[in-house]
Amino acid sequence: MAEQYDVIIIGGGPGGYNCAIRCGQLGLKVACVETRKTLGGTCLNVGCIPSKALLHATALYETAQKDFPAMGIKATVEADIPAMIESKNKVVTGLTQGIDYLFKKNNVERIVGYGKIKAKGEVEVDGKIYTTKNIVIATGSEVAALPGVEIDEKTIVSSTGALDLQEVPENLLVIGGGVIGLELGSVWRRLGAKVTVVEYMPSIMVNSDKEIQKSALRMFKKQGMKFELSRKVMGVEKSKAGLTVKTEAAAGGKPKDIAADVVLVCIGRNAFTKNLGLETVGIETDKRGKIPQNHWKTSVDGIWAVGDVIDGPMLAHKAEEEGVAVAETIAGQSGHVNFDVIPDVVYTHPEIASVGQTEEQLKEAGIPFKRGKFPFTANSRARCNHEAEGFAKILAHAETDEILGAHILGPLAGDLIHEVAVAMEFKASSEDLARTCHAHPTVSEAVRQAAMDVEGWATQM
């Protein structure tokens, strides 16, 4: 008789492995199926983590090149690309091994192979059947394809290939002006590549607050990136001389050819739900391949779905929250995720971060709001650190003063945003944040001053 589990999770990414660990902590008999030899999914292996390692290394490199003289430091630096890539790989290896340790610590069984739903309560892995009371689908997403552009991970690359280039391309063309394109474009621009971003929409980071969009575009242009907005890519031609990217205006007509050595395709990601056996139990996906669910319950009792395979932002931390919530729900607890407080960060330099609603969303919903804004040029610590670009903005309800959103472009934005996220979780008002004493001098004072400015009493500008 087959061994019986309480939970089998298909997918070892952030949603899957956090769900598995929480199940183990709660005393459930759990197994996690992952086809990769290493755990962590796209995020840890070929996404969030390796990209941040390269972003950090190249930011230090550029700082040494361009900012040291203004601070009275003389230094000569050069980039060793293979060594940089190897350093990134060591970080990834150490963290994937860390998840293996956490599985052992929390009694999670790891099953290596391709998992498919064979029937309700049955998961097949490479021909072997495992039985379980609950199945959690946490298979994540895959790179979205662009018609006419075939990724070979050599000269036409996805984010995976862009993280492993062994030399700096002279001309890098990025298809897509979203987070991945801007981050990886920044990495290779800092190392000397001429970077051109082609974006179908009339702006970059289209889901962001519009003031952030405009400020970020100016920032990236100032840093040396070129942008072709409202333009679509029709195909890429290869020749001995390199690549020719065929484009035309998004509205049609006005063709333009752009030469490149490497093309990075990052137009988004699609839910990975094919070949999972969903049809065998009657689970249908929507036109985007995502699984309909209600509080992570699919249409089939005992089958759950979390992360990129369901609606919502494709963010590792959103998947983590859902994985933990599902584990707790299965264990009879009250799993919960506050989808109104999911931070989003672009790890460029400076960083860009947001939480809650944008001005445009509030206007569209007819919600009356007040805004407070504070520039980092008026922040003492940012000036000391020669990192005074950008601003912090707080949006609060015009009547109740509850904080409804925050948007930060500036130093340490990805860390500062969590001060507002915690405040929002407790439904704090902008005055609550404004009247909380902050140490001086710190960049976090900019967030407090923005909260003070909601009522027009910022004291440092």
N, C-alpha and C positions, 0 to 999 in steps of 0.2 A: 504494500500500500504506500502511495506517495506521501512524502512528509507534508504536513499541514502547517501553513503560516497564517499569522493574523493579517499581515500586510506584505505584499510584494510590490515594489516600486520599479517601474520601467524607466530608466534614465538616472544617471549619476551626476547630473549638474547641480547647480545651487538649490533648485526646488527639490530635486530627488534626494540628494545626500543630506540636506537639512531635515527633510521629512523622515528619512531613515534614522538619523541620529535621535530625533525627538521621539520616534516610535520606540527605539531602544531604551531611552530614558524612562519612558512610561511603562516599561515592562512588556511590551508587545513583541511577539516573535516576528522578526522582520528580515526581509532579504531585499537587496538592491541589485537590479540587473543593468549592466552597462557594457556596451560593445567595445568602447575604448579600453586599452590596457590600463589607463590611468583615470582616476575619478576627477570630478570637477567640471565636466562638461565643456562647452565652448568657452565660457567665461574664464575659467582657470587655465585651460590648455592653449587656446588660440584666440582669446578675446580680451576681456577686462584686465586680467592680471599681466600678461606679457606686454600689452600695449602701455600700461601704466609704468612698467619697468623702463621701457624705451622712452616714454614721455619724460620721466624723471631724469634719466641719464642725459638726454638731449637738451633738457631745460638747463641743467647744470653746465653743459658744454657751451650753450649760447650765452649764459650769464657770464661765464669766465671770459668769453670772447668779447662781449659787447658792454657789459656792465661793470666789470672789475675796475677799469681805469677811472671811472667816475667816483669810485669808493677808495681810491688810492692804493689799488692792488695791481701789481704788474705780474703777468703770467703769460706763458705761451702754452697753448693746449692743442692737441690734435686728436681726432676721432679714430679709434680702431674699431671698425664696424664688426668684424668677426668676433672680437672680444666682447663687444657690447651685446651682440646676439647671444653669445655663450653665457654672459652674466644673466641675461633675461631668462634663458633656459634653466639655469640653476635655481632661480627664484621659483619658477613653475614646478620643477622637480621637487623641491623642498615642500611646497604647499600641497601637492598631490599626495606625497607620502604622509603628510599631516592628516589628510582625510582618511587614509588607510588606518592610521593609528586611532582616530576617533571612532571608526567603525568597530575596531577590535575592542576598544574601551567600552562601547555601548552595546556590544553583542549584536551587531548588525552583520548578517552574512552577505558576502559579496559574491555575485554570480557574474562571471565574465562571458559575454555572448550577446547575440541579438534577441531581444525579448519580443514576443508577440502574444496577443490574447488568443488563446485557443478556444475558450468558451468562458462562460461566467464562472469565475473562481478558478480559472486555469490559465497559467502562463507557460508558453513553450519557449525554451531557450536552446537553439541549435538541436532540435529534435527531442529534447527531454522535457517532460511535463512536470510542473510544480503546481500544487494546489494551495489556495489561499482564500481567506474570508473577504479580503479587500485587495483591489488592484488600484494603484495610483499611477496615472500616466504623467510622466514628467520628462518627456523626450525633447523639449526645447525647440529650437528653430534652426534653419539652415539659410545660407546665403541666397538671396533672391536673384534669379537669372535675368539677364537683359537680352532680348532678342537681337541677334546680329553680333553679339559679343561673346566669344567663347573663352572662358577662363582656363588658362593652362598653368597657373601659379608660377610662371616664369617671367613673361613680359606682360601678360594680362592676368592680373592677380586679384584675389579676394583679400579680405583682411588677413586671412591666414598666410597667404604668400607675402603680403606687405610686411609682416612681422619677421620674415626670414630672409629678406634681401641681403645679400652679402656685400653689395657695394652701392654707393649712392647714385641713383639715376640722374642724368643731367636734366631731363625734363620728365616730370611726373604729372600725369593727368588723372584727376580724381573725378569719377562719375558719381555725383551725389553730394549735396551740401549739408548732410546731417552730421550727427555726432561722430560716427566712425570715420567719415571722410575728413572732417576737420581735425580730429585727433591725429590720425596717421599722416595726413598731409602736413601737419605741424612737425611731426617727428622728422620727416625727410627734408622738409624745408630748412630746419635748423642745421641739418647736416650738409646742406649745400645744394639741394635740388631746387630747380625752378618748378613751382607747383601751380597748376591751373585747375580750378574746380569748376566743373560743368554741372549746373543744377537746372532741372526742368521748371521748377517754380520760380517766381520773381524774387524770392528771398531765400536765405539760408535758415536752417533751424526753424522750419515753418510752424512747428507746434509751440514755439516759445513766445513769451511776451514780446510784442512788436518793438518796444523800446530796446529790449535786449538784442533782438535780431539786428536792428540798425547799428547799435553800438558795437556788437560783435563783428559785423561786416567791416566797419571802419577799422576795427582793431586788427583783423586778419589782413586787410589790405595794407595797413601800415607796416605789418610784419613782413610783407613781401609776397603774399599769395595773390594770385590773379583769379578773377571770377567771371564766368560766362553764365549769367542768369537768364531765365526764361528761354533755355536752349536744351534741345533733346539730342541724344546720341543715336545715330542711325546705324552705326556699325564701326568696326575697326579693321583697317587693312594692314597686313604685314608685308614688309619688304626688307631687302638687305639693309636699307638705310634706316629702318626702324618701323615705327607704327604711325599710321595716319588715322586720326579719329574723325569720322564723318559726322557732322552735326548740322542741325538746322534750327531755326527759331521755333519755339514751342508752339506758336500759333500757326506754323507752317511757312515754308519758303525760307529765303535768306540763308542758303547753305554756307557752311564755313568749315574748312579742314584745319585740324590742329595736330601738329607733329608732337610725338612723345616717344620716350624710350621705354617707359613702363606706364601701364594703365591700371588704375585701381578701381574696381567695381564695388561700390557700396551704396546700392539704391534701396537697401532695406533687407529684411529677413522674412522668411515664410515659416509658418508653423510646421514642424516635422511630425506629420501624422500619417504618412503613407506607409503601407506595409506593416501596420501594427495589429492587423486583425480586427479592426474596429467593426468591419462589416459582419463579422461572424457573430457578434452579439447585438447587432442592430444600432450601433452608434453612428450617426451621420455627422459630417462636418459641414461648416458653412462654406461659402464660395472662396474664402481665404484659407481654407483648410483647418480652421480652428474648431474646437470642440465646444458645442453649447453646454452650459452647466448652470446650476443654481447653488451657490455656496459650495462650489467645487464638486457637487454631485452631478454626474452625467445622467443621461436618460435610463441607464441601467443601474439597478441597485447594487451597491458594493463596488462600483467602479468610479474613481475620482480622477480629476484632471487639474493640474496646476501649472503656473509659469507661462512660457511663450505659446503653449498649445491652446490657451484660452484668451479671452478678451483682456485688454488692458495693456499698459506699456511693457515692452520687452526689456525688462530690467532684472538683473540678477537678484537684487534685494527684494523686489516684489515677489519673485518666485520663492525666495527663502521664506518670506512671511507666510505665503500660501501653503508651502510645504509643512511648516510648523503647525499652522491652523488646522490642516487636514489631519495630521497625526493626533492632535489634541481632540478633534471632533470624533475620530474613530475610537479614541480611548474613553469617550464619554464626557469629555470636558467641553468647554465653550470656546472653540477656536475662533479667532477674530482677526480681521485685517481692516484698518481704516484706510480706504482707498483715496480719501481726500488729503492724506498726509503721506505721500510717497515722494521723497526727494528725487531730483534728477540733476546729474552733474555732467558737464563737459570738461574733461581734464586737460584743457589747453593751458597756456600760460599767458595771462592769468586765467584762472578757472571761471566757469560760468555755472551757476547753480540756481535751482528754483524749487519751490514746494507750493502746493495749493493752486489757486486759480490765477489766471492772467487778467490784466485790465480788460482785454477784449472779451474774455469769457464772462466776466462780471457784467459788462455792458450788455452783452447779448442776452444774459439771463435777467436783466432788469434789476440787478442788485445794487442798491446805492452804496458807494464806497468812498473812502478817503485814502489818499496816498501820502506816504512820507518818503523822502529820498535824501541820501547823503553821499557825497563824492569821496572817494579815497584820497583825493588830493588834499582834503581837509583833515585827514586822519594822521596823527603824529607818527604812529608806528609804521604805517605804510610809507610815509615820506622818509623816515629813517632807513627803511629797507630798500629804497629806490623802487618801490612797487606800488605806485599811487594811481594806476590806471583803473577806471571803472567806478562803480557805485553800488550801494545797497538800497533796495526799495521795499517798503512794507505796504501792503494793502489791507485795509481794515473796514469793517462794516460801518457805514456812516451813522447808524443809529445805535447799535450795540457796542461798537468798537472792537468786536471780536476780530482777530487776525484771520484773514481769508487767503492770503498768499504772500510770498516773498520771492524776490528775484535779485540775484547778486552777480555782478561781473567784477572780479577783482581778486586780490591775493587771498588764498585759502578759502575761496568761496565754497568749495565742497565740504569743508568742515564747519564753516560759519552757518550754513543753511540749517544745520541740525539744531541750533539754538532756537530757531523759529519753529522747526518741526515739533520739538518738545512742547513749546508754548502752545502750538495749535492743537496738539493732542490733548492738552488740558483746557482747551477752549479759552486761552488767555486773550486779554485785550491788548491793544498796542500800548496802552498806558501801563499795563503790568510789566511789559518788556522795557518800556521807557524808564520806569522807576526802579528797575533792578540795577544795583551798582555794578559797574564793570571796572576791572582793573585798568590802570593807565600807566604806560601807553600800550594798548593792544589794538590789533586790527578789528577785534570784535566790538570795539566801541562804535564802529561805523554802523553796525546793526542797531545798537541802542539809539544812536543819533537819528537813524532813519525812523525808528519807532517814535521818538520824540517829535520828529518833523510831521508826523501824521496830524498832530494838534498844533503844529506851527511853533514849537518851542525848542527846536534844536539849538544847542548852545555853542556849537563849535563851527558854525558857518554863518 
